[in-house]
Amino acid sequence: MKYAIIVDVTLRQGISDPEGATIERALPALGFTGVSDVRAGKSFRLNVEADNEAGALEKATALAQRLLSNPVIEDSRARLSAEG
């Protein structure tokens, strides 16, 4: 069975995020106030063939840790997509 998975990759706490900082500095000029602690990241959408949801998430988690993220500076999280 195929499962739609989303993998989110973000920088670990304590790691400098210049992209997030740049976005945060630009917000007031665009009329957005009261927004802070902006962190940038990546999102991957994929279909995973597995026997069950747990197997699909396990496979996606392993893929994220070995290929999609740098585990030294990034955290990754696999989740089922609400889209199906």
C-alpha positions as a LaTeX table, in Angstrom:
\begin{tabular}{lrrr}
\hline
Residue & $x$ (\AA) & $y$ (\AA) & $z$ (\AA) \\
\hline
Met1 & 0.00 & 0.00 & 0.00 \\
Lys2 & 1.19 & 3.57 & $-0.70$ \\
Tyr3 & 1.23 & 6.24 & 2.00 \\
Ala4 & 1.59 & 9.98 & 1.40 \\
Ile5 & 4.31 & 11.26 & 3.72 \\
Ile6 & 5.61 & 14.73 & 4.51 \\
Val7 & 9.13 & 15.12 & 5.89 \\
Asp8 & 9.92 & 18.42 & 7.59 \\
Val9 & 13.58 & 19.37 & 8.06 \\
Thr10 & 14.56 & 22.28 & 10.32 \\
Leu11 & 17.75 & 23.55 & 11.88 \\
Arg12 & 18.32 & 22.37 & 15.44 \\
Gln13 & 17.80 & 24.82 & 18.30 \\
Gly14 & 20.96 & 26.85 & 18.85 \\
Ile15 & 22.05 & 26.65 & 15.20 \\
Ser16 & 22.14 & 30.04 & 13.49 \\
Asp17 & 19.32 & 30.49 & 10.95 \\
Pro18 & 20.24 & 33.45 & 8.70 \\
Glu19 & 17.32 & 32.81 & 6.34 \\
Gly20 & 14.81 & 32.91 & 9.20 \\
Ala21 & 16.44 & 36.05 & 10.60 \\
Thr22 & 16.24 & 37.80 & 7.21 \\
Ile23 & 12.55 & 36.94 & 6.90 \\
Glu24 & 11.88 & 38.16 & 10.44 \\
Arg25 & 13.62 & 41.50 & 9.78 \\
Ala26 & 11.54 & 42.03 & 6.59 \\
Leu27 & 8.13 & 41.40 & 8.21 \\
Pro28 & 7.52 & 44.87 & 9.75 \\
Ala29 & 8.18 & 46.56 & 6.39 \\
Leu30 & 5.47 & 44.34 & 4.90 \\
Gly31 & 2.99 & 45.24 & 7.62 \\
Phe32 & 3.34 & 42.09 & 9.73 \\
Thr33 & 3.88 & 42.90 & 13.40 \\
Gly34 & 3.98 & 40.66 & 16.43 \\
Val35 & 5.81 & 37.84 & 14.63 \\
Ser36 & 9.02 & 36.52 & 16.17 \\
Asp37 & 11.31 & 33.51 & 16.32 \\
Val38 & 11.05 & 32.80 & 12.59 \\
Arg39 & 12.86 & 29.58 & 11.58 \\
Ala40 & 13.22 & 28.46 & 7.97 \\
Gly41 & 13.18 & 24.84 & 6.89 \\
Lys42 & 12.45 & 22.39 & 4.09 \\
Ser43 & 9.46 & 20.19 & 3.42 \\
Phe44 & 9.50 & 17.07 & 1.26 \\
Arg45 & 6.43 & 15.22 & 0.02 \\
Leu46 & 6.73 & 11.61 & $-1.02$ \\
Asn47 & 4.78 & 8.39 & $-1.46$ \\
Val48 & 6.10 & 5.39 & 0.42 \\
Glu49 & 5.20 & 1.78 & $-0.30$ \\
Ala50 & 4.78 & $-0.16$ & 2.94 \\
Asp51 & 2.57 & $-2.76$ & 4.63 \\
Asn52 & 1.21 & $-0.27$ & 7.19 \\
Glu53 & 1.44 & 3.34 & 8.40 \\
Ala54 & 4.12 & 2.55 & 10.98 \\
Gly55 & 6.30 & 0.91 & 8.33 \\
Ala56 & 5.87 & 3.85 & 5.98 \\
Leu57 & 6.82 & 6.33 & 8.71 \\
Glu58 & 9.82 & 4.22 & 9.73 \\
Lys59 & 11.07 & 4.09 & 6.13 \\
Ala60 & 10.54 & 7.84 & 5.64 \\
Thr61 & 12.29 & 8.63 & 8.92 \\
Ala62 & 15.33 & 6.57 & 7.93 \\
Leu63 & 15.38 & 8.21 & 4.50 \\
Ala64 & 15.19 & 11.66 & 6.10 \\
Gln65 & 18.05 & 10.95 & 8.49 \\
Arg66 & 20.32 & 9.43 & 5.84 \\
Leu67 & 19.58 & 11.60 & 2.80 \\
Leu68 & 17.27 & 14.58 & 3.30 \\
Ser69 & 18.88 & 16.14 & 6.37 \\
Asn70 & 22.22 & 16.70 & 8.00 \\
Pro71 & 21.64 & 15.14 & 11.44 \\
Val72 & 24.52 & 17.13 & 12.94 \\
Ile73 & 22.69 & 20.46 & 12.51 \\
Glu74 & 19.14 & 19.55 & 11.44 \\
Asp75 & 16.14 & 17.76 & 12.90 \\
Ser76 & 13.76 & 15.85 & 10.68 \\
Arg77 & 10.24 & 14.62 & 11.27 \\
Ala78 & 8.12 & 12.34 & 9.07 \\
Arg79 & 4.34 & 12.47 & 9.26 \\
Leu80 & 1.39 & 11.19 & 7.29 \\
Ser81 & $-0.02$ & 13.70 & 4.86 \\
Ala82 & $-3.60$ & 14.79 & 5.48 \\
Glu83 & $-4.07$ & 14.69 & 1.70 \\
Gly84 & $-4.04$ & 10.97 & 1.74 \\
\hline
\end{tabular}
